[in-house]
């Protein structure tokens, strides 16, 4: 599921994915069905809203496609189908800004909803001022693809023989190869400079966010890496693995900075909460952690956002 606040509307819209191949979009206030995104022929695995009027990134495992929709009206814009196997994960260049909205490292709180909207829009525009929206998709075919919705604005070469956007087929900017097994997760850094991918081959690989150029391989896990997350300053990345550990990586040396044991079974989700790392896995420790957060200095908003992160990880 994914929430989106349309232009001129005070109530968010909710999009949900399903095995029936559709993505219904509803108002959270009235529960009214605004429209349904169709075109998929099998189950939809992930749905995500973008910014700037682009949204509804329906990621479908069975037919190896990603469909991009107009957020306001539900019109299909592109069908991305370069992968040779199931598509399992995707990330947007603006993911962090869209997720955090008006809140940044300064700790300043907006006075009202109008100011919050203005601050969020300012942060979003600032990030896109140098590089238009990008998308990376990962698949069970062991590869990732970097996509640009404005190919002429990217620094990487694009095949001139590619069909135009108006034909609904968008050519990928580049193919990211090197993993030896399925891709489990991919994420842009908050500043968009880097991207990190996790794989069942027990490694994390770093890429240049704007070009897709390979940077380094982070090795240290002895089990499949299920999830990763960036710190808000883009200086650290943490990975969660089936080897029951989380590891924080030093991006200057590309080696383990901190090893985080403690879980007794596979770890499926991890995230940064301010200057702390939160993880959850098969040993069911997350419920206890949330109870502890409620008793501690963390606000209900923090606990709520953490719960949303857990649901997203489960998807």
N, C-alpha and C positions, 0 to 999 in steps of 0.2 A: 504494500500500500504506500501511497505517497500523497502529501498535501500540497496544494497550490492556491495562492491568492490571486485571482484574476483582476485585471485592471478595472477600477471603479467599483469593486465588490468588497464588502467588509467581511464576508464570510468565506472561509477557505473551501476549496473543492477537494474531494477525495477520489483518487483513482485507485482501483484495486485490480490485481491480476488473478487469473483463474485458469483452471484446466479446460474450461469450455472455449478457450481461444479468444475471449473478448475482454475488453477493459472498460467497464462502466465508470462514468465520471459523475459524481453526485455532489450536491451542496450539503455541507455539514450542518447547516442550520435547518433546512427544510427537508433534508433527505431526498429531495427531488432529483430524478435522473436528468442530467443536463444533456448528455449524449453518450454514445457507446462507440469505442474505437474497435473497428473490426479489421478483417483482412487476414488474421492469423488462422491457420488451419489446424493447430494443435494448442497445447497448453502454453500460457504465457508465464515465464519464470520470474521476471522482474519488471517493474514499472517505475519510472523516475521522471519528475518534472525538471525542466530546464528553466532558464531565465530568458528575458528578451522576447517573449512570445513564442518560444520553441519549447515543446514539452512532449509528454507522453512517449518516452523512450521505451517502447514495449520490447522486451528481450525474450525471444522465444527459443527454447532449447531444441524442440523437435525438428523444425524446418531450417535451423541455422541462420535465422535472420534477426535483424534489429529494425524496427519501424519507428520513424520519427514523424511526429504529428504537430499540427498547429495547436498551441495550448488553448487558444480562445474558442476556436470553432470545431476542433476535432478533425480537420482536414489532413489527410496523409501527405507528407512532404517528401520523404525519402524512404527507400527500402535498402538496407545495408546487408549484403549477402555474399561477402568474400570468404567467410569462414567455411572450412570443409567438414566441421563437426559441430556439435552442440555449443551454443554461446552461453557462457555461465556467469559472466560478470561484465560490468561497464562502469566507467567513471567519466565525469565531466570536468573540464578545466575549472569551472566555477563552483564545484561541489562545496568547498569549504565556506565560501562566502554565502552561498544559498542556504547552507545549513545554519550558520551563525547569525545571519541577518545584520542587525545594527550593533551587535556585541563584538568588541575587539579587545586587544591587550590593554587598552587604557582603563578599562573598567567603568567607563562612563555609561550611565543609564539614561535612555531617552525619557523625556518628560511625559510624552503621550504617544498614542499610536501613529499620529501624523509625523512626528519627529522620528520615530522608529523607522517608518517607511522611507523617509528622506535619507536617513543615515545608511540604511541597507542599500538603497538605490545608488548612493554615492560610492559605497565600497564596491558594488557590483560593476559600476561604470569604470572605476579606477583600474580594476583588474583587467577589464577588456579593452582599455585604452591603447594597449600595445599589441595585444594578441586576441583576435576574435575567438569565439567559442570553439573548443576542441573536444573530441570524444575518443576514448580508448575502449575497445572491446576485447575480452579475453575468451578463449574457447578451449574445449576438450581436444582440439587439434594441435595443442601445445604452442599456439601462436597468439599474438595480439595484433590488432590493427589500430592505427592512428587515423582519425577522420577529422576533416575540417569542413565546416559548413560554408566557409568562404575560402576556397582553395587558393585563390590568387593572393591572399594575405599571408600565407604561410611561407616560411623560409625554406621548407623542404620542397623538392621538385614534385610536380604532379603530372601524371600521364596526360598529354594533350589530346589523346584519342578518346579520353573518357567521355561518357554521355553527359549532357548538361543537367543542371539541377532540375530543370523543368520536366525532365523525362522521368524523374522519380528515382534515378539510380545515381548515387554519389560515389565517386571513386575514392578509395582510401589514399591517404598521403603516403604511408609507408607501412610495411609489415615488420613486426618486432619478433625476431626469432631467437632461440637459444635455450629455452626451457625444454626439458626432456620428457615431461609428463603434462597432465592437464593443468590449466590455469584455474586457480581457485578464487583469486581476488586481484584487483588492480585499483590503484588510487593515485590521483594527482596530489602533489604537495600543495599546501594552502596558497603559496605564492605562484603556483603553476610552473615553476622552473623545472621540477622533477616529476617523475612518475615512478611508482614502485609496483612490482607484480609479485604475487605469491603463487607457488606451484606445489603440486604433489611430488615434485622431484626434490623436495626438502630445501629448496633455495628461495631467496628473494633476489630479484634483479632490479637494478636501477637504470632509468632511461632519462634522456633529456626530454622534458615535457613538451617542448614546442616542435621538436624535429623527430623524436623517436629514436635518436641515436643511443646505442648501448653505452653505459657508463661503467657498471661494475656488478659483480655477483657477490651476494652476501651469503656465506656458508657457515653453518654451525648447528643447525637443526639436524636431528636424526630421524625425523618423521615428516609427513606431509605438512606444509605450511597452509593453514586454513584462512587466516585473516591478517591484515596489517592496518596500521593507522599512523598518521603523521602528527607530530607535535605542532602547535599553532604557529611556531616560528619557523617551521620547515627545516629545523636543524637535526631532528631525530625522527627515526621511524621505529615502530615496535611491531613485532610479528608474533603470532600465536600459532602453535603447532600441535599436531597429534602426539608429539613426544612429551607432552604435559609441561612444557615450559613456554614462557614468553621471553623474548630477547629484545633489548634496546640496542640499536646499532649506531656506531659512531660514523657519520658520513664523511669525515675527513680521512679516516684510515680504512673505512669499510670493514671494520672488525667489531666484535661484540663489545659494547660499552658496559652494559649491565645485563646479567643473567637473572631472570625472575622465576625461580622455582616456587613450589607451593601447591600447585594442583596435583591431584593424584590420578588424573586421567586426561583424555584428549581435550584440548582447548579449542573452542570454535569461534570465539569472538573476543575482541580486545579494542580498547579505545583510550585516548587521553582524556582525563577530566581535570582541567587546570594543569597543575604540575604533578598529577598522579596518574597511574595506569590502572585501568579497571578491566578485568577479564572474566570470562565465564566459559564453562565447558561441561563435559559429561559428568563430572563429579558433583554437579548441582550446587556449587558454592555461591552462585550469583544471588539466589534468594536471601541468603544470610547477609551478603554484602549490602543489598538494598535496604534491609532492615537496619543495618548499622549506619547507613547513610542518613536514614530518616531520624535516627537518634542523635546524629552528630550535627556539626555546624552547617552542613549542606542544606540548601533551600529545597522546597518542594519542586521548584522549577528544574533544579539540577537533577533530582531524582527522576522527574518525568522525562527529561531529555535523555537520561541514561537508559530508561526503559525503552524509549523509541529506538535508541542505538542497538539495544539487545534484539528487538523485533526485526530491525533491518538486517542484523547479522544472521538471524535465523532464516531469513529469506534466501 
